[in-house]
Amino acid sequence: QALRQISQRTISTASRRQLENRVPEGQKLFQEDNGLPVHLKGGAKDSLLYRTTAGLTMFGTMYALYYLLVSSMPKKPN
């Protein structure tokens, strides 16, 4: 029984140490008035993700428009 109490105590204190409340840090970061839109306030990782998404969207749009143009042309008779 003593072993069970020790193991339960170890598990409960270990999980408490890992789960640190980091919400206030995030609130400070995202509420800071630095002129950046909220989707870029996370730093370089957010910027990279935003630019990648924008680039893929532009590529997909151009690809779709190109194939709409190609599909609308009449086929040449053989």
N, CA, C and O atoms as a Maestro MAE file, in Angstrom:
{
 s_m_m2io_version
 :::
 2.0.0
}

f_m_ct {
 s_m_title
 :::
 protein
 m_atom[312] {
  # First column is atom index #
  i_m_mmod_type
  r_m_x_coord
  r_m_y_coord
  r_m_z_coord
  i_m_residue_number
  s_m_chain_name
  s_m_pdb_residue_name
  s_m_pdb_atom_name
  i_m_atomic_number
  :::
  1 25 0.822 -1.188 0.000 1 A "GLN " " N  " 7
  2 3 0.000 0.000 0.000 1 A "GLN " " CA " 6
  3 2 0.874 1.264 0.000 1 A "GLN " " C  " 6
  4 15 0.526 2.257 -0.640 1 A "GLN " " O  " 8
  5 25 1.971 1.229 0.693 2 A "ALA " " N  " 7
  6 3 2.877 2.376 0.710 2 A "ALA " " CA " 6
  7 2 3.438 2.631 -0.689 2 A "ALA " " C  " 6
  8 15 3.606 3.778 -1.102 2 A "ALA " " O  " 8
  9 25 3.724 1.544 -1.409 3 A "LEU " " N  " 7
  10 3 4.249 1.669 -2.775 3 A "LEU " " CA " 6
  11 2 3.217 2.335 -3.679 3 A "LEU " " C  " 6
  12 15 3.561 3.170 -4.515 3 A "LEU " " O  " 8
  13 25 1.948 1.960 -3.507 4 A "ARG " " N  " 7
  14 3 0.890 2.552 -4.324 4 A "ARG " " CA " 6
  15 2 0.791 4.060 -4.061 4 A "ARG " " C  " 6
  16 15 0.633 4.839 -5.001 4 A "ARG " " O  " 8
  17 25 0.881 4.472 -2.811 5 A "GLN " " N  " 7
  18 3 0.808 5.894 -2.482 5 A "GLN " " CA " 6
  19 2 1.980 6.654 -3.098 5 A "GLN " " C  " 6
  20 15 1.798 7.754 -3.620 5 A "GLN " " O  " 8
  21 25 3.168 6.082 -3.044 6 A "ILE " " N  " 7
  22 3 4.350 6.732 -3.618 6 A "ILE " " CA " 6
  23 2 4.198 6.865 -5.128 6 A "ILE " " C  " 6
  24 15 4.492 7.919 -5.692 6 A "ILE " " O  " 8
  25 25 3.738 5.795 -5.788 7 A "SER " " N  " 7
  26 3 3.599 5.843 -7.248 7 A "SER " " CA " 6
  27 2 2.523 6.842 -7.666 7 A "SER " " C  " 6
  28 15 2.698 7.564 -8.648 7 A "SER " " O  " 8
  29 25 1.408 6.891 -6.927 8 A "GLN " " N  " 7
  30 3 0.355 7.848 -7.257 8 A "GLN " " CA " 6
  31 2 0.842 9.281 -7.047 8 A "GLN " " C  " 6
  32 15 0.533 10.166 -7.845 8 A "GLN " " O  " 8
  33 25 1.586 9.505 -5.997 9 A "ARG " " N  " 7
  34 3 2.103 10.835 -5.711 9 A "ARG " " CA " 6
  35 2 3.084 11.271 -6.808 9 A "ARG " " C  " 6
  36 15 3.061 12.421 -7.247 9 A "ARG " " O  " 8
  37 25 3.937 10.351 -7.241 10 A "THR " " N  " 7
  38 3 4.916 10.665 -8.283 10 A "THR " " CA " 6
  39 2 4.219 11.014 -9.600 10 A "THR " " C  " 6
  40 15 4.579 11.984 -10.267 10 A "THR " " O  " 8
  41 25 3.233 10.222 -9.956 11 A "ILE " " N  " 7
  42 3 2.515 10.464 -11.212 11 A "ILE " " CA " 6
  43 2 1.773 11.797 -11.163 11 A "ILE " " C  " 6
  44 15 1.825 12.574 -12.117 11 A "ILE " " O  " 8
  45 25 1.085 12.063 -10.055 12 A "SER " " N  " 7
  46 3 0.293 13.290 -9.989 12 A "SER " " CA " 6
  47 2 1.186 14.535 -9.973 12 A "SER " " C  " 6
  48 15 0.830 15.540 -10.589 12 A "SER " " O  " 8
  49 25 2.321 14.499 -9.295 13 A "THR " " N  " 7
  50 3 3.186 15.680 -9.268 13 A "THR " " CA " 6
  51 2 3.905 15.858 -10.592 13 A "THR " " C  " 6
  52 15 4.154 16.990 -11.006 13 A "THR " " O  " 8
  53 25 4.245 14.764 -11.268 14 A "ALA " " N  " 7
  54 3 4.912 14.875 -12.561 14 A "ALA " " CA " 6
  55 2 3.976 15.507 -13.590 14 A "ALA " " C  " 6
  56 15 4.402 16.340 -14.389 14 A "ALA " " O  " 8
  57 25 2.705 15.112 -13.570 15 A "SER " " N  " 7
  58 3 1.773 15.685 -14.541 15 A "SER " " CA " 6
  59 2 1.501 17.156 -14.237 15 A "SER " " C  " 6
  60 15 1.270 17.936 -15.160 15 A "SER " " O  " 8
  61 25 1.524 17.549 -12.967 16 A "ARG " " N  " 7
  62 3 1.313 18.949 -12.626 16 A "ARG " " CA " 6
  63 2 2.464 19.816 -13.123 16 A "ARG " " C  " 6
  64 15 2.251 20.940 -13.576 16 A "ARG " " O  " 8
  65 25 3.665 19.300 -13.039 17 A "ARG " " N  " 7
  66 3 4.817 20.073 -13.495 17 A "ARG " " CA " 6
  67 2 4.795 20.275 -15.011 17 A "ARG " " C  " 6
  68 15 5.195 21.336 -15.492 17 A "ARG " " O  " 8
  69 25 4.340 19.287 -15.766 18 A "GLN " " N  " 7
  70 3 4.339 19.380 -17.226 18 A "GLN " " CA " 6
  71 2 3.274 20.355 -17.731 18 A "GLN " " C  " 6
  72 15 3.508 21.069 -18.706 18 A "GLN " " O  " 8
  73 25 2.127 20.392 -17.092 19 A "LEU " " N  " 7
  74 3 1.019 21.218 -17.567 19 A "LEU " " CA " 6
  75 2 1.077 22.604 -16.936 19 A "LEU " " C  " 6
  76 15 0.351 22.910 -15.990 19 A "LEU " " O  " 8
  77 25 1.943 23.413 -17.476 20 A "GLU " " N  " 7
  78 3 2.070 24.786 -16.992 20 A "GLU " " CA " 6
  79 2 1.123 25.662 -17.795 20 A "GLU " " C  " 6
  80 15 1.029 25.510 -19.013 20 A "GLU " " O  " 8
  81 25 0.427 26.563 -17.145 21 A "ASN " " N  " 7
  82 3 -0.536 27.428 -17.809 21 A "ASN " " CA " 6
  83 2 0.212 28.507 -18.593 21 A "ASN " " C  " 6
  84 15 0.810 29.412 -18.011 21 A "ASN " " O  " 8
  85 25 0.170 28.397 -19.917 22 A "ARG " " N  " 7
  86 3 0.857 29.377 -20.761 22 A "ARG " " CA " 6
  87 2 -0.115 30.304 -21.470 22 A "ARG " " C  " 6
  88 15 0.278 31.038 -22.377 22 A "ARG " " O  " 8
  89 25 -1.373 30.278 -21.070 23 A "VAL " " N  " 7
  90 3 -2.385 31.119 -21.704 23 A "VAL " " CA " 6
  91 2 -2.068 32.610 -21.547 23 A "VAL " " C  " 6
  92 15 -2.172 33.348 -22.526 23 A "VAL " " O  " 8
  93 25 -1.684 33.085 -20.349 24 A "PRO " " N  " 7
  94 3 -1.397 34.526 -20.228 24 A "PRO " " CA " 6
  95 2 -0.299 35.016 -21.180 24 A "PRO " " C  " 6
  96 15 -0.366 36.139 -21.679 24 A "PRO " " O  " 8
  97 25 0.708 34.174 -21.432 25 A "GLU " " N  " 7
  98 3 1.765 34.557 -22.392 25 A "GLU " " CA " 6
  99 2 1.177 34.755 -23.780 25 A "GLU " " C  " 6
  100 15 1.491 35.726 -24.468 25 A "GLU " " O  " 8
  101 25 0.314 33.820 -24.186 26 A "GLY " " N  " 7
  102 3 -0.319 33.924 -25.501 26 A "GLY " " CA " 6
  103 2 -1.230 35.129 -25.600 26 A "GLY " " C  " 6
  104 15 -1.295 35.785 -26.639 26 A "GLY " " O  " 8
  105 25 -1.933 35.420 -24.514 27 A "GLN " " N  " 7
  106 3 -2.814 36.588 -24.518 27 A "GLN " " CA " 6
  107 2 -2.010 37.876 -24.682 27 A "GLN " " C  " 6
  108 15 -2.410 38.772 -25.426 27 A "GLN " " O  " 8
  109 25 -0.883 37.967 -23.988 28 A "LYS " " N  " 7
  110 3 -0.035 39.160 -24.135 28 A "LYS " " CA " 6
  111 2 0.441 39.304 -25.577 28 A "LYS " " C  " 6
  112 15 0.411 40.395 -26.146 28 A "LYS " " O  " 8
  113 25 0.880 38.187 -26.158 29 A "LEU " " N  " 7
  114 3 1.412 38.211 -27.523 29 A "LEU " " CA " 6
  115 2 0.348 38.656 -28.522 29 A "LEU " " C  " 6
  116 15 0.608 39.515 -29.364 29 A "LEU " " O  " 8
  117 25 -0.847 38.076 -28.433 30 A "PHE " " N  " 7
  118 3 -1.866 38.345 -29.439 30 A "PHE " " CA " 6
  119 2 -2.615 39.647 -29.203 30 A "PHE " " C  " 6
  120 15 -3.231 40.165 -30.134 30 A "PHE " " O  " 8
  121 25 -2.585 40.199 -27.988 31 A "GLN " " N  " 7
  122 3 -3.256 41.465 -27.717 31 A "GLN " " CA " 6
  123 2 -2.331 42.662 -27.863 31 A "GLN " " C  " 6
  124 15 -2.779 43.805 -27.784 31 A "GLN " " O  " 8
  125 25 -1.054 42.411 -28.074 32 A "GLU " " N  " 7
  126 3 -0.087 43.495 -28.230 32 A "GLU " " CA " 6
  127 2 -0.408 44.296 -29.490 32 A "GLU " " C  " 6
  128 15 -0.673 43.719 -30.545 32 A "GLU " " O  " 8
  129 25 -0.386 45.603 -29.384 33 A "ASP " " N  " 7
  130 3 -0.711 46.460 -30.526 33 A "ASP " " CA " 6
  131 2 0.576 46.800 -31.271 33 A "ASP " " C  " 6
  132 15 1.193 47.835 -31.020 33 A "ASP " " O  " 8
  133 25 0.976 45.922 -32.190 34 A "ASN " " N  " 7
  134 3 2.210 46.144 -32.938 34 A "ASN " " CA " 6
  135 2 1.956 46.295 -34.438 34 A "ASN " " C  " 6
  136 15 2.895 46.243 -35.232 34 A "ASN " " O  " 8
  137 25 0.700 46.479 -34.829 35 A "GLY " " N  " 7
  138 3 0.378 46.723 -36.227 35 A "GLY " " CA " 6
  139 2 0.302 45.480 -37.091 35 A "GLY " " C  " 6
  140 15 0.013 45.587 -38.283 35 A "GLY " " O  " 8
  141 25 0.551 44.302 -36.531 36 A "LEU " " N  " 7
  142 3 0.487 43.069 -37.314 36 A "LEU " " CA " 6
  143 2 -0.912 42.472 -37.252 36 A "LEU " " C  " 6
  144 15 -1.580 42.558 -36.222 36 A "LEU " " O  " 8
  145 25 -1.360 41.863 -38.356 37 A "PRO " " N  " 7
  146 3 -2.634 41.139 -38.277 37 A "PRO " " CA " 6
  147 2 -2.466 39.910 -37.382 37 A "PRO " " C  " 6
  148 15 -1.358 39.400 -37.217 37 A "PRO " " O  " 8
  149 25 -3.556 39.450 -36.817 38 A "VAL " " N  " 7
  150 3 -3.482 38.388 -35.810 38 A "VAL " " CA " 6
  151 2 -2.893 37.095 -36.385 38 A "VAL " " C  " 6
  152 15 -2.256 36.337 -35.653 38 A "VAL " " O  " 8
  153 25 -3.095 36.829 -37.680 39 A "HIS " " N  " 7
  154 3 -2.586 35.585 -38.249 39 A "HIS " " CA " 6
  155 2 -1.073 35.628 -38.493 39 A "HIS " " C  " 6
  156 15 -0.498 34.626 -38.918 39 A "HIS " " O  " 8
  157 25 -0.422 36.757 -38.237 40 A "LEU " " N  " 7
  158 3 1.033 36.842 -38.393 40 A "LEU " " CA " 6
  159 2 1.749 37.148 -37.076 40 A "LEU " " C  " 6
  160 15 2.970 37.306 -37.068 40 A "LEU " " O  " 8
  161 25 1.024 37.235 -35.977 41 A "LYS " " N  " 7
  162 3 1.638 37.597 -34.710 41 A "LYS " " CA " 6
  163 2 2.479 36.473 -34.110 41 A "LYS " " C  " 6
  164 15 3.235 36.715 -33.169 41 A "LYS " " O  " 8
  165 25 2.367 35.263 -34.627 42 A "GLY " " N  " 7
  166 3 3.114 34.132 -34.093 42 A "GLY " " CA " 6
  167 2 4.570 34.116 -34.509 42 A "GLY " " C  " 6
  168 15 5.344 33.308 -33.996 42 A "GLY " " O  " 8
  169 25 4.964 34.988 -35.425 43 A "GLY " " N  " 7
  170 3 6.361 35.073 -35.819 43 A "GLY " " CA " 6
  171 2 6.642 34.476 -37.185 43 A "GLY " " C  " 6
  172 15 5.779 34.460 -38.062 43 A "GLY " " O  " 8
  173 25 7.873 33.982 -37.354 44 A "ALA " " N  " 7
  174 3 8.336 33.497 -38.659 44 A "ALA " " CA " 6
  175 2 7.550 32.272 -39.126 44 A "ALA " " C  " 6
  176 15 7.294 32.115 -40.320 44 A "ALA " " O  " 8
  177 25 7.173 31.412 -38.193 45 A "LYS " " N  " 7
  178 3 6.433 30.213 -38.569 45 A "LYS " " CA " 6
  179 2 5.075 30.580 -39.160 45 A "LYS " " C  " 6
  180 15 4.647 29.992 -40.153 45 A "LYS " " O  " 8
  181 25 4.402 31.551 -38.552 46 A "ASP " " N  " 7
  182 3 3.113 32.003 -39.082 46 A "ASP " " CA " 6
  183 2 3.279 32.658 -40.448 46 A "ASP " " C  " 6
  184 15 2.459 32.459 -41.345 46 A "ASP " " O  " 8
  185 25 4.332 33.430 -40.598 47 A "SER " " N  " 7
  186 3 4.585 34.103 -41.867 47 A "SER " " CA " 6
  187 2 4.840 33.085 -42.981 47 A "SER " " C  " 6
  188 15 4.321 33.224 -44.089 47 A "SER " " O  " 8
  189 25 5.634 32.075 -42.679 48 A "LEU " " N  " 7
  190 3 5.920 31.031 -43.664 48 A "LEU " " CA " 6
  191 2 4.653 30.278 -44.044 48 A "LEU " " C  " 6
  192 15 4.415 30.012 -45.222 48 A "LEU " " O  " 8
  193 25 3.850 29.940 -43.062 49 A "LEU " " N  " 7
  194 3 2.602 29.234 -43.323 49 A "LEU " " CA " 6
  195 2 1.652 30.093 -44.170 49 A "LEU " " C  " 6
  196 15 1.006 29.590 -45.089 49 A "LEU " " O  " 8
  197 25 1.574 31.385 -43.853 50 A "TYR " " N  " 7
  198 3 0.712 32.293 -44.603 50 A "TYR " " CA " 6
  199 2 1.173 32.397 -46.062 50 A "TYR " " C  " 6
  200 15 0.364 32.304 -46.985 50 A "TYR " " O  " 8
  201 25 2.472 32.588 -46.255 51 A "ARG " " N  " 7
  202 3 2.984 32.738 -47.636 51 A "ARG " " CA " 6
  203 2 2.850 31.457 -48.440 51 A "ARG " " C  " 6
  204 15 2.552 31.500 -49.634 51 A "ARG " " O  " 8
  205 25 3.068 30.320 -47.798 52 A "THR " " N  " 7
  206 3 2.902 29.031 -48.480 52 A "THR " " CA " 6
  207 2 1.451 28.837 -48.902 52 A "THR " " C  " 6
  208 15 1.171 28.423 -50.027 52 A "THR " " O  " 8
  209 25 0.539 29.138 -47.996 53 A "THR " " N  " 7
  210 3 -0.887 28.997 -48.306 53 A "THR " " CA " 6
  211 2 -1.297 29.943 -49.426 53 A "THR " " C  " 6
  212 15 -2.024 29.546 -50.336 53 A "THR " " O  " 8
  213 25 -0.840 31.183 -49.367 54 A "ALA " " N  " 7
  214 3 -1.173 32.153 -50.412 54 A "ALA " " CA " 6
  215 2 -0.595 31.715 -51.759 54 A "ALA " " C  " 6
  216 15 -1.261 31.825 -52.789 54 A "ALA " " O  " 8
  217 25 0.634 31.224 -51.750 55 A "GLY " " N  " 7
  218 3 1.263 30.763 -52.988 55 A "GLY " " CA " 6
  219 2 0.541 29.567 -53.597 55 A "GLY " " C  " 6
  220 15 0.302 29.529 -54.804 55 A "GLY " " O  " 8
  221 25 0.196 28.601 -52.769 56 A "LEU " " N  " 7
  222 3 -0.532 27.429 -53.277 56 A "LEU " " CA " 6
  223 2 -1.913 27.810 -53.799 56 A "LEU " " C  " 6
  224 15 -2.385 27.248 -54.787 56 A "LEU " " O  " 8
  225 25 -2.550 28.756 -53.142 57 A "THR " " N  " 7
  226 3 -3.860 29.222 -53.592 57 A "THR " " CA " 6
  227 2 -3.752 29.901 -54.954 57 A "THR " " C  " 6
  228 15 -4.562 29.657 -55.848 57 A "THR " " O  " 8
  229 25 -2.743 30.753 -55.099 58 A "MET " " N  " 7
  230 3 -2.546 31.427 -56.394 58 A "MET " " CA " 6
  231 2 -2.223 30.409 -57.492 58 A "MET " " C  " 6
  232 15 -2.766 30.487 -58.594 58 A "MET " " O  " 8
  233 25 -1.348 29.467 -57.190 59 A "PHE " " N  " 7
  234 3 -0.995 28.436 -58.168 59 A "PHE " " CA " 6
  235 2 -2.229 27.632 -58.571 59 A "PHE " " C  " 6
  236 15 -2.451 27.383 -59.756 59 A "PHE " " O  " 8
  237 25 -3.027 27.228 -57.593 60 A "GLY " " N  " 7
  238 3 -4.232 26.450 -57.884 60 A "GLY " " CA " 6
  239 2 -5.233 27.229 -58.705 60 A "GLY " " C  " 6
  240 15 -5.869 26.672 -59.601 60 A "GLY " " O  " 8
  241 25 -5.383 28.510 -58.415 61 A "THR " " N  " 7
  242 3 -6.311 29.347 -59.173 61 A "THR " " CA " 6
  243 2 -5.852 29.491 -60.621 61 A "THR " " C  " 6
  244 15 -6.650 29.358 -61.548 61 A "THR " " O  " 8
  245 25 -4.564 29.764 -60.806 62 A "MET " " N  " 7
  246 3 -4.033 29.909 -62.171 62 A "MET " " CA " 6
  247 2 -4.136 28.596 -62.949 62 A "MET " " C  " 6
  248 15 -4.460 28.593 -64.136 62 A "MET " " O  " 8
  249 25 -3.861 27.489 -62.274 63 A "TYR " " N  " 7
  250 3 -3.955 26.157 -62.896 63 A "TYR " " CA " 6
  251 2 -5.392 25.884 -63.346 63 A "TYR " " C  " 6
  252 15 -5.616 25.399 -64.455 63 A "TYR " " O  " 8
  253 25 -6.357 26.196 -62.487 64 A "ALA " " N  " 7
  254 3 -7.759 25.973 -62.829 64 A "ALA " " CA " 6
  255 2 -8.192 26.867 -63.992 64 A "ALA " " C  " 6
  256 15 -8.892 26.414 -64.898 64 A "ALA " " O  " 8
  257 25 -7.774 28.135 -63.968 65 A "LEU " " N  " 7
  258 3 -8.136 29.042 -65.060 65 A "LEU " " CA " 6
  259 2 -7.509 28.607 -66.384 65 A "LEU " " C  " 6
  260 15 -8.149 28.697 -67.431 65 A "LEU " " O  " 8
  261 25 -6.270 28.139 -66.342 66 A "TYR " " N  " 7
  262 3 -5.602 27.659 -67.551 66 A "TYR " " CA " 6
  263 2 -6.376 26.492 -68.154 66 A "TYR " " C  " 6
  264 15 -6.631 26.469 -69.358 66 A "TYR " " O  " 8
  265 25 -6.753 25.513 -67.310 67 A "TYR " " N  " 7
  266 3 -7.458 24.359 -67.845 67 A "TYR " " CA " 6
  267 2 -8.878 24.688 -68.266 67 A "TYR " " C  " 6
  268 15 -9.424 24.018 -69.142 67 A "TYR " " O  " 8
  269 25 -9.493 25.698 -67.670 68 A "LEU " " N  " 7
  270 3 -10.792 26.157 -68.177 68 A "LEU " " CA " 6
  271 2 -10.630 26.749 -69.577 68 A "LEU " " C  " 6
  272 15 -11.451 26.508 -70.461 68 A "LEU " " O  " 8
  273 25 -9.557 27.529 -69.767 69 A "LEU " " N  " 7
  274 3 -9.278 28.111 -71.078 69 A "LEU " " CA " 6
  275 2 -8.995 27.013 -72.104 69 A "LEU " " C  " 6
  276 15 -9.542 27.052 -73.206 69 A "LEU " " O  " 8
  277 25 -8.167 26.051 -71.769 70 A "VAL " " N  " 7
  278 3 -7.823 24.970 -72.684 70 A "VAL " " CA " 6
  279 2 -9.069 24.145 -73.027 70 A "VAL " " C  " 6
  280 15 -9.260 23.742 -74.174 70 A "VAL " " O  " 8
  281 25 -9.911 23.900 -72.018 71 A "SER " " N  " 7
  282 3 -11.119 23.091 -72.246 71 A "SER " " CA " 6
  283 2 -12.145 23.824 -73.096 71 A "SER " " C  " 6
  284 15 -12.966 23.183 -73.753 71 A "SER " " O  " 8
  285 25 -12.116 25.140 -73.099 72 A "SER " " N  " 7
  286 3 -13.113 25.890 -73.861 72 A "SER " " CA " 6
  287 2 -12.748 26.012 -75.342 72 A "SER " " C  " 6
  288 15 -13.593 26.377 -76.159 72 A "SER " " O  " 8
  289 25 -11.506 25.712 -75.690 73 A "MET " " N  " 7
  290 3 -11.082 25.791 -77.087 73 A "MET " " CA " 6
  291 2 -11.582 24.566 -77.863 73 A "MET " " C  " 6
  292 15 -11.537 23.441 -77.367 73 A "MET " " O  " 8
  293 25 -12.054 24.806 -79.073 74 A "PRO " " N  " 7
  294 3 -12.494 23.647 -79.865 74 A "PRO " " CA " 6
  295 2 -11.301 22.797 -80.299 74 A "PRO " " C  " 6
  296 15 -10.209 23.308 -80.548 74 A "PRO " " O  " 8
  297 25 -11.536 21.492 -80.384 75 A "LYS " " N  " 7
  298 3 -10.447 20.594 -80.787 75 A "LYS " " CA " 6
  299 2 -10.230 20.713 -82.292 75 A "LYS " " C  " 6
  300 15 -11.172 20.916 -83.058 75 A "LYS " " O  " 8
  301 25 -8.972 20.582 -82.694 76 A "LYS " " N  " 7
  302 3 -8.639 20.638 -84.118 76 A "LYS " " CA " 6
  303 2 -9.004 19.310 -84.765 76 A "LYS " " C  " 6
  304 15 -8.700 18.252 -84.215 76 A "LYS " " O  " 8
  305 25 -9.637 19.351 -85.902 77 A "PRO " " N  " 7
  306 3 -9.952 18.077 -86.596 77 A "PRO " " CA " 6
  307 2 -8.678 17.441 -87.150 77 A "PRO " " C  " 6
  308 15 -7.763 18.135 -87.594 77 A "PRO " " O  " 8
  309 25 -8.638 16.118 -87.114 78 A "ASN " " N  " 7
  310 3 -7.438 15.405 -87.624 78 A "ASN " " CA " 6
  311 2 -7.491 15.213 -89.099 78 A "ASN " " C  " 6
  312 15 -6.571 14.639 -89.681 78 A "ASN " " O  " 8
  :::
 }
 m_bond[311] {
  # First column is bond index #
  i_m_from
  i_m_to
  i_m_order
  :::
  1 1 2 1
  2 2 3 1
  3 3 4 2
  4 3 5 1
  5 5 6 1
  6 6 7 1
  7 7 8 2
  8 7 9 1
  9 9 10 1
  10 10 11 1
  11 11 12 2
  12 11 13 1
  13 13 14 1
  14 14 15 1
  15 15 16 2
  16 15 17 1
  17 17 18 1
  18 18 19 1
  19 19 20 2
  20 19 21 1
  21 21 22 1
  22 22 23 1
  23 23 24 2
  24 23 25 1
  25 25 26 1
  26 26 27 1
  27 27 28 2
  28 27 29 1
  29 29 30 1
  30 30 31 1
  31 31 32 2
  32 31 33 1
  33 33 34 1
  34 34 35 1
  35 35 36 2
  36 35 37 1
  37 37 38 1
  38 38 39 1
  39 39 40 2
  40 39 41 1
  41 41 42 1
  42 42 43 1
  43 43 44 2
  44 43 45 1
  45 45 46 1
  46 46 47 1
  47 47 48 2
  48 47 49 1
  49 49 50 1
  50 50 51 1
  51 51 52 2
  52 51 53 1
  53 53 54 1
  54 54 55 1
  55 55 56 2
  56 55 57 1
  57 57 58 1
  58 58 59 1
  59 59 60 2
  60 59 61 1
  61 61 62 1
  62 62 63 1
  63 63 64 2
  64 63 65 1
  65 65 66 1
  66 66 67 1
  67 67 68 2
  68 67 69 1
  69 69 70 1
  70 70 71 1
  71 71 72 2
  72 71 73 1
  73 73 74 1
  74 74 75 1
  75 75 76 2
  76 75 77 1
  77 77 78 1
  78 78 79 1
  79 79 80 2
  80 79 81 1
  81 81 82 1
  82 82 83 1
  83 83 84 2
  84 83 85 1
  85 85 86 1
  86 86 87 1
  87 87 88 2
  88 87 89 1
  89 89 90 1
  90 90 91 1
  91 91 92 2
  92 91 93 1
  93 93 94 1
  94 94 95 1
  95 95 96 2
  96 95 97 1
  97 97 98 1
  98 98 99 1
  99 99 100 2
  100 99 101 1
  101 101 102 1
  102 102 103 1
  103 103 104 2
  104 103 105 1
  105 105 106 1
  106 106 107 1
  107 107 108 2
  108 107 109 1
  109 109 110 1
  110 110 111 1
  111 111 112 2
  112 111 113 1
  113 113 114 1
  114 114 115 1
  115 115 116 2
  116 115 117 1
  117 117 118 1
  118 118 119 1
  119 119 120 2
  120 119 121 1
  121 121 122 1
  122 122 123 1
  123 123 124 2
  124 123 125 1
  125 125 126 1
  126 126 127 1
  127 127 128 2
  128 127 129 1
  129 129 130 1
  130 130 131 1
  131 131 132 2
  132 131 133 1
  133 133 134 1
  134 134 135 1
  135 135 136 2
  136 135 137 1
  137 137 138 1
  138 138 139 1
  139 139 140 2
  140 139 141 1
  141 141 142 1
  142 142 143 1
  143 143 144 2
  144 143 145 1
  145 145 146 1
  146 146 147 1
  147 147 148 2
  148 147 149 1
  149 149 150 1
  150 150 151 1
  151 151 152 2
  152 151 153 1
  153 153 154 1
  154 154 155 1
  155 155 156 2
  156 155 157 1
  157 157 158 1
  158 158 159 1
  159 159 160 2
  160 159 161 1
  161 161 162 1
  162 162 163 1
  163 163 164 2
  164 163 165 1
  165 165 166 1
  166 166 167 1
  167 167 168 2
  168 167 169 1
  169 169 170 1
  170 170 171 1
  171 171 172 2
  172 171 173 1
  173 173 174 1
  174 174 175 1
  175 175 176 2
  176 175 177 1
  177 177 178 1
  178 178 179 1
  179 179 180 2
  180 179 181 1
  181 181 182 1
  182 182 183 1
  183 183 184 2
  184 183 185 1
  185 185 186 1
  186 186 187 1
  187 187 188 2
  188 187 189 1
  189 189 190 1
  190 190 191 1
  191 191 192 2
  192 191 193 1
  193 193 194 1
  194 194 195 1
  195 195 196 2
  196 195 197 1
  197 197 198 1
  198 198 199 1
  199 199 200 2
  200 199 201 1
  201 201 202 1
  202 202 203 1
  203 203 204 2
  204 203 205 1
  205 205 206 1
  206 206 207 1
  207 207 208 2
  208 207 209 1
  209 209 210 1
  210 210 211 1
  211 211 212 2
  212 211 213 1
  213 213 214 1
  214 214 215 1
  215 215 216 2
  216 215 217 1
  217 217 218 1
  218 218 219 1
  219 219 220 2
  220 219 221 1
  221 221 222 1
  222 222 223 1
  223 223 224 2
  224 223 225 1
  225 225 226 1
  226 226 227 1
  227 227 228 2
  228 227 229 1
  229 229 230 1
  230 230 231 1
  231 231 232 2
  232 231 233 1
  233 233 234 1
  234 234 235 1
  235 235 236 2
  236 235 237 1
  237 237 238 1
  238 238 239 1
  239 239 240 2
  240 239 241 1
  241 241 242 1
  242 242 243 1
  243 243 244 2
  244 243 245 1
  245 245 246 1
  246 246 247 1
  247 247 248 2
  248 247 249 1
  249 249 250 1
  250 250 251 1
  251 251 252 2
  252 251 253 1
  253 253 254 1
  254 254 255 1
  255 255 256 2
  256 255 257 1
  257 257 258 1
  258 258 259 1
  259 259 260 2
  260 259 261 1
  261 261 262 1
  262 262 263 1
  263 263 264 2
  264 263 265 1
  265 265 266 1
  266 266 267 1
  267 267 268 2
  268 267 269 1
  269 269 270 1
  270 270 271 1
  271 271 272 2
  272 271 273 1
  273 273 274 1
  274 274 275 1
  275 275 276 2
  276 275 277 1
  277 277 278 1
  278 278 279 1
  279 279 280 2
  280 279 281 1
  281 281 282 1
  282 282 283 1
  283 283 284 2
  284 283 285 1
  285 285 286 1
  286 286 287 1
  287 287 288 2
  288 287 289 1
  289 289 290 1
  290 290 291 1
  291 291 292 2
  292 291 293 1
  293 293 294 1
  294 294 295 1
  295 295 296 2
  296 295 297 1
  297 297 298 1
  298 298 299 1
  299 299 300 2
  300 299 301 1
  301 301 302 1
  302 302 303 1
  303 303 304 2
  304 303 305 1
  305 305 306 1
  306 306 307 1
  307 307 308 2
  308 307 309 1
  309 309 310 1
  310 310 311 1
  311 311 312 2
  :::
 }
}
